[in-house]
Amino acid sequence: MMTISYEIGKKLYLNITNKCPCSCTFCIRQNGDGAYGSDSLWLEHQPTAEEVIENLKGRDLDSYEEIIFCGYGEPTNEFDILLSACDYIKSVSKTPTRLNTNGLADKLNPEKGGCAGLLSGRIDTVSISLNSPYKDGYMAVTRPIYDDAFEAMLEFAKSCKSKVPNVMMTVVDVIPKEDIETAKALCEQIGVALRVRAYES
Ligand code: SF4
């Protein structure tokens, strides 16, 4: 079966694609095929926007604290499906939405002319995985297909600031303390919040 949406506590998580331009060393794709006790998140085929919306229709969207695009792949790798799902959610519910992303939307969708603008009014929080405040560290951990991924991710964070109510970058708490301090300084410089997440194996 396909797990397009799954619950963790009072939050609903959406898994709209397996695709991703990164190959993070810590990715749950590389640590077994289930996450948090849910069913396998590996989608046996790429769902269409209609399939995602059909799945959402089976949920009481108002009953959740937050609806989060996350999952096994990078949601912005299927940007039009992401937008359609957001539009459906906003048409039926006031529950806030969050996009968990690697921040490479504009590399993946150059023809959109700036993805942040399209997220405006559709996504309430964008949470971007910074992973490391240094390009070398970032490249080693995320192993993206783009040489300029680090710069592109930071640019995307900046571009979201005026379009999306809440923008944050995240690091996991396993990186050195000094790196967390440097990440804080980098986020301050960009003007977004830093969230230090607990490592989930
Ligand atoms: S960006 Fe996310 S989905 Fe892609 S490899 Fe990294 S952790 Fe996995």
Boltz pocket constraint, residues with backbone or C-beta under 6 A from the ligand:
constraints:
  - pocket:
      binder: B
      contacts: [[A, 19], [A, 20], [A, 21], [A, 22], [A, 23], [A, 24], [A, 26], [A, 27], [A, 28], [A, 29], [A, 71], [A, 72], [A, 73], [A, 74], [A, 102], [A, 142]]
      max_distance: 6.0
